[in-house]
Amino acid sequence: MSKLREGKIPWDLLSRLTELRGYHDNPGIIQEAAPGIDVASLNLQEIITHIQEFYKTSEIPYLIYKADPITFPTPDPAKYLVAVNMNDLATCGAIPYGITITLLLPPKTQMDVVLKFQKRLSEICEKEKISILGGHSEITPNVSSPIYSASMIGFVPPEYYIPRNPKPGDKIICSGWVAAEGTGILISSAKKYFSDKLSEEEILEGSRIGENISIAERILSLNQRHHDALNLIHDATEGGILGALYECLSPYSLGCEIESSSIPISSVTQKITQLLGIDPFKLISSGAIIIICDQEKVSPVLEHLTKVSAEPSRIIGSITHENSPMYFDGNKMAPPQADDIIKGLEKIKTILGQ
């Protein structure tokens, strides 16, 4: 495969990329991705009918918009790019519909790197019923490694829109392993370092946890059946579970009491973070969700989560009252800072002499 020169993606490569458009059967696409086409055009009426059928409603849905890049190293950037955008849409109950992609590539990038990414992206979008509507790509000396970024749209009827309305007395659930994404990134970035510190089974388990970061299906099914119980949903990404909790409650000046012993954390994550001297509760945690719900309705929510997912779901604390501190194991929580994935990757580089 040839190397790409600075400037536009070659026309023949662009033509091959735009043939890989993910899910082809979404209704309402008037203008789809194609070389030389700068926009996507949609028939909202057809899309609205499609969304109404999913939620069994006659309400006109909201359009939900999200944009997110992939910046940390990952063995599967297409999968992570789709997952992190889907996850954010799902936290408000939105069904993902379409995605646009921006690729910024350094000069001399191998052509097969781009084709491999687009093929994988199309496979994932086909599975998730997401249409690749278009995007932008170029080769630029302003980046030293590929930058993958996406914008995604989804739809949710007003009556199924998940609010951000936490209140004193609500229970706080964590669903999914905390630090899942961070565990996967660290293992894939430093297999040599961990090869004599973790068993083969632990490496496989850590990789599996790190790959399982999508929460959209879990949340959408929960929203279909227990919408009235949900007062806020937030996925734990950069800053880990501690950062997510702070982001959930600080805007509302609400306090909480959280017990770390209740938080789902895998033994392999504990071992990795101990080896590197980092905090698993401050480690990027895509795959883990904060669910705040009415205390009277917490049991059916937990029952549903247990039924639809093999990942653990547990009550980790409660909201106290307005203008009270947020406590984590009895200590006041501080605003989120840099994710501990940065510390972990830096320590690995130092140890390996890179």
N, C-alpha and C positions, 0 to 999 in steps of 0.2 A: 504493500500500500504506500502511496506517495505521501509526502509531508505537505501540510497546508501553508501557503504563503500569506503574508499580511494582507488584510483587506476582506473582500467578500468571500463567502463560501463559494467554491466553483459551482456553476450551474448544474452540471450533471450530478454532483453530490447533493445539492439542494433538492433536485428532483427526486432523488432516491429517499431523502429524509422525509419529504412531505407526503410520500406514499404511505409512510408508517404513521397513521393518524389515530391509533388507539381504537376506541369504540365507534363503529360506523353507523349504528342504528338509533342514535339519539334523535328525537324529533326536533324540527325547528331550525336546522342548519341550512341557511340560504347560500352563503358563501363559505366554503371550507378552505383549509390550508392548501396553498399551491405556490409554486415559484412565481415571483412578481406580484403576488397579491399581498397587500399590506394590512388588511383588516379581515375580521370575521363578521359575518352578518347573520343575525338570528331572528326567527319568527317567534316572538314571545308568547303568542296565543297558543301555538302548538306545545311549547315547553310548559306553559301553565297547566294545560290539560294533563300532561304527563305527570307532573308533580301532584296534582290533585288526586290522581288515581292511586299514588303511593300512600298518601296520608288519608285517603277516603274523605275528602272535604271539597266544598265548593268555593272556599276562600281563595282570593287572589294571593299568590305567595310573594314574600319578600325576595329580592335578589340579594345574595350575600357574596361579598368580594374578599379575596385574600391574596396576599403576595408574600413569598418567602424564598430565600435562597438556601443552598447547601454550602456551608463554609468549612466545616470540619471534615477531616478525611474519612471516607467511607468506602467499603468495597462495592457498594451498590448504589451509586448516587441517584439513579433514576427512581429506584424504589423509595428511597428516603425522601426525595423531592416530592413525589406524589403523596406519600404518607403524611408529611408534616403539614401540607396544605389541606388535605382532606380532614385531618384531625381538627384543625382550627375551624373549618366549616361545620363539622359535626358538633362542636361544643355549643352551637346555637341551634342545632337541629336541622341544618341545611343538608340536602342531598346534593352531592357533587355532580356537576354537569359537564363543564368544559375547562380546558387548561391551555394557557399559552406559555411558551418557553423562551427564555433568553439564554443563549450560549455565548460566552466570551472565552476565546481560546488563544493561547500563546502561539506565536509563529512556530512552525515546524511540528505542530501537533500532527500525529499520525491520523490519516483519514479513517482508519478502522476504529479509532477511539470514538470518533463522532458517530459512526454507523452503529457501533456496539451500544452506545448510550441510547440512540434513537430507537433501535430495535427493542431494547429492554423497556424503554419508556412506553412504547406502543403496546407491548405485551401486558404491562401492568394496567395501563389505561383501558385496554380491552377487557381485562378481568373485572375492573372496578366500574365499567360502563361510563367511562369518561372520554369525551371526544377531545383530541388535540386540535385546537382551533387555529393555531398559527404561532407566530413568535418572531424572534430575530436571532441571527447568528452572525458572528464575525471573528476574524483573527486579528488580534491586537497585541502589540508589545507592552501594553499597560498591565497585563496579567502574566504571572509566571507559571500558573497552573490553571486548568479549566475552572471556570465559574459557571455553575448551573443555577438558574433562578426561574421561578415560575409564578404566574398569577392564575388563580382558579376562581370560578364562579359556581355558585350553587343556589338552591331555592328552598324556602321553607314557608308554609302557610302561617299566617299570624297566630293562629290558635296553637301551633306547635313550636313557635319560636321560644327557645329556652332563655328565660330572663337572666339578668344578673341582679338578683334581689335577695341576698342573704340576710338573715335576721337572727337575733339572739335566740339560743335554744336549738338552732339547726344542728344536725349531725354532719360531720365531715367524713366522707369515705375516700379511701385511696383504692383505685382499681388498677391492677397491673403492677409489675415489678418496678420499683424505683431504680433509677440509674441504668435502665435497660439499654438505652442508646449509648450511653457512655461506656458501659461494659463492652458492648460490641465494637465500638471504635477503638478502645484501648487494646483489645485482643487482636483485632485485625491489623493494628498499627505496630504491634510489638510481639509477634508470634515467637520470634527468636528469644526475646527476654522472658516470656512466660513458659517456654517449652520445658524448662527444668524446675519450674516453680508451681505449675499446675499440672494435674493429671490430664490425660487425653480426654477423659469424660468431662472434666471441668471446663476445658477449652471448648469442647463441643456444646456444652450447656450454655456457657457464656455467649458463644456465637449465636446460638438459637434465640436466647433472650434478646440479644441485640438486634436480631432481624425482625422480631415480632413487635413492631412499634406502631402498627395501625390500630386505632381505637374507633374508627368511624362506624363500622358495622355494629359494634357493641353499643355505642351511644344512640344511634338511630333507632335500633330496636327497643332500647330502654325508653326513648322519648315517645315512641309509638304507643307504648303500653302504660307508662307511668309518668306522663308529662306533668301532671298536677303535683307530683312530689318534688319536682326539680326546681331549685332556686338559683343554682349556678353550676356550670361545668367549666373546667379549665384544664388544659393538658399541661403537663409538667415538662417544659423544654429546657432552654438554657437557664441555669441557676438551680436546676433540680427541684426537688419537692419543697425545699425551704423557700426558694424563689417563687414557686407557684402559689404557695400558701400566702405569702406576703402580697403578691399581686391580686389575689382573690379578695382579701379583706381590708387591706390598707386604704383603698379608695373610699370605703364605707365607714372608716374609723371604728371598725369592729375588732374585738379581741377574740382570742381563742386559747384553748389548752390542748396541746398535742403531745402524745406519748410516742416516742420513737420506737418503743418495743412493739407497737401495734402496726407499724408500717411494713408492708410487704417488701422484703429485701432478700435476694437470693444469697446462698452461701458463697457462690463463686464471686459475686460482686463484693461481698464483705472481704473476701480474701484478697482480691485485686486491689481494693482501695487501701487495705492495711499495708500491703506490700509497697504501695506508692506513697503512703502517708497523706491521702486526700480524703475528703469528706463525701461519703456516698449520698448524703442528703443535699449536697450542693453540686451534684454531677448530673449532666444533661440527661433528662428522663423521659423523652418521647416514648410512648407506650404506657405510661402511668397517667391516670386521670384523677383530678380532684372533683368529687361530686358532693355538692352541698344540698341537703334535702331536709324536708320537714321531719322532725324527730318522730312524729306519729306514723310516718310512712316509710321509715328506713328499712323495715324488715322485708316488705315486698321488693324494694329496690335491690337489696342484697341478694335475695332469692333469684331475681331475674338475672343479675350479673353472674351469679354462680352457674346458672343454667346455660347461658349463652357463651361463656368464655372459660377456658381452662386456667386463665390467669387469676391470681388471688384477688379478692375484694374484701376490705376490712374497714370498720369504723376506726378512725385514728384520733378522733377528738370531737370537740363541740365548739360552737361559737358562744362566747360569753355575753358581753354587752357593749354598747357604744362607748367609745373613748377609754376602753380598757386595753391593757397591753396584750400583745400576742406572745404566748408562752410556748416554748418548745422544750420539753423535759424540765420545766420550771424556770428556764432562762428566757429573757426577753429576746425576741427575734429582731434582727437587724435587716435593713433593706438589702436586696440581692446585689451581689457584686459579680466579678468575673467568674465564669463557670470553672469548676475544678478540673474539667477536662484539659484546660490549658496547662495547669500545674502538672497533671499526670503525663501529658505528652512531652512537656519540657524535661521532666525527670527521666523519662525513658530515653530521650535523646542524649542526656548527660551520661546516663549509665552506659549506653551503647557507644558513646564517643562520637556521635554524629554532629 
